[in-house]
Amino acid sequence: MEDKDVIYHDNLEKIDMGGGVIRQDFACGKNMNVLHWNISDGGVVGDHTHPQEQFGYVIKGGFDLHIGDRHVILGEGDAYLVPANVVHGFVAIGETEAIDVFSPVKTEFPWTNK
């Protein structure tokens, strides 16, 4: 395994997305990318869409998730799948940590402060 194939969490830049949302870009391949999120209690990622499919896993905390016409509460160990172009949004329940995988690669985050 090459060094570029190993990702050390402590070495990743923390990108302040605003509203208590911190993103770290874990990995990016040709067809997918992986993001790590830390979101403060009550932090919001407002309703949005994107052309990528999105898989997410809640490591700690939880989400009040709006996806399409559904509204669900997710906790530690739960996961979600967002189809392409479906409206969705998140509100963190407690200090929340999550991982998202996007395919194809997602590079645009219109709500970011950067």
WONOR-V584504 format. One record per backbone hydrogen bond with DSSP energy under -0.5 kcal/mol. CO is the residue of the C=O (numbers start at 1). NH is the residue of the N-H. E is the energy in kcal/mol with one decimal. If there is no record, write none. Layout:
co=CO nh=NH e=E
co=CO nh=NH e=E
This chain:
co=2 nh=5 e=-1.7
co=3 nh=6 e=-1.6
co=6 nh=8 e=-0.5
co=7 nh=9 e=-0.7
co=8 nh=11 e=-2.1
co=9 nh=12 e=-1.5
co=13 nh=15 e=-0.6
co=14 nh=16 e=-0.6
co=15 nh=17 e=-0.7
co=15 nh=23 e=-2.8
co=16 nh=113 e=-0.9
co=18 nh=21 e=-1.0
co=19 nh=44 e=-0.6
co=20 nh=22 e=-0.5
co=20 nh=40 e=-2.5
co=21 nh=17 e=-3.0
co=21 nh=18 e=-0.6
co=22 nh=38 e=-2.3
co=23 nh=15 e=-3.0
co=24 nh=26 e=-1.0
co=24 nh=36 e=-3.1
co=27 nh=34 e=-2.6
co=32 nh=29 e=-3.1
co=33 nh=102 e=-2.7
co=34 nh=26 e=-1.6
co=34 nh=27 e=-1.6
co=35 nh=100 e=-2.5
co=36 nh=24 e=-2.5
co=37 nh=98 e=-1.9
co=38 nh=22 e=-2.9
co=39 nh=96 e=-3.0
co=40 nh=43 e=-3.1
co=43 nh=92 e=-2.7
co=44 nh=46 e=-0.6
co=45 nh=90 e=-2.6
co=48 nh=88 e=-2.1
co=50 nh=85 e=-3.2
co=53 nh=103 e=-1.9
co=54 nh=82 e=-3.3
co=55 nh=101 e=-3.0
co=56 nh=80 e=-2.1
co=57 nh=59 e=-0.7
co=57 nh=99 e=-2.1
co=58 nh=77 e=-3.0
co=60 nh=97 e=-2.2
co=61 nh=76 e=-0.6
co=62 nh=93 e=-2.6
co=63 nh=65 e=-0.8
co=63 nh=74 e=-3.0
co=64 nh=91 e=-1.2
co=65 nh=67 e=-0.5
co=65 nh=72 e=-2.7
co=66 nh=89 e=-2.2
co=67 nh=70 e=-2.4
co=70 nh=67 e=-2.2
co=72 nh=65 e=-2.9
co=74 nh=63 e=-1.6
co=75 nh=78 e=-2.5
co=78 nh=58 e=-2.8
co=80 nh=56 e=-2.6
co=81 nh=83 e=-0.6
co=82 nh=54 e=-2.3
co=83 nh=86 e=-1.3
co=87 nh=68 e=-3.5
co=88 nh=48 e=-2.1
co=89 nh=66 e=-2.6
co=90 nh=45 e=-2.5
co=91 nh=64 e=-2.7
co=92 nh=42 e=-1.8
co=92 nh=94 e=-0.7
co=93 nh=62 e=-0.5
co=96 nh=39 e=-3.0
co=97 nh=59 e=-2.2
co=97 nh=60 e=-1.9
co=98 nh=37 e=-3.1
co=99 nh=57 e=-2.4
co=100 nh=35 e=-2.9
co=101 nh=55 e=-2.7
co=102 nh=33 e=-1.9
co=103 nh=53 e=-3.0
co=105 nh=107 e=-0.5
co=107 nh=109 e=-0.5
co=109 nh=112 e=-2.0
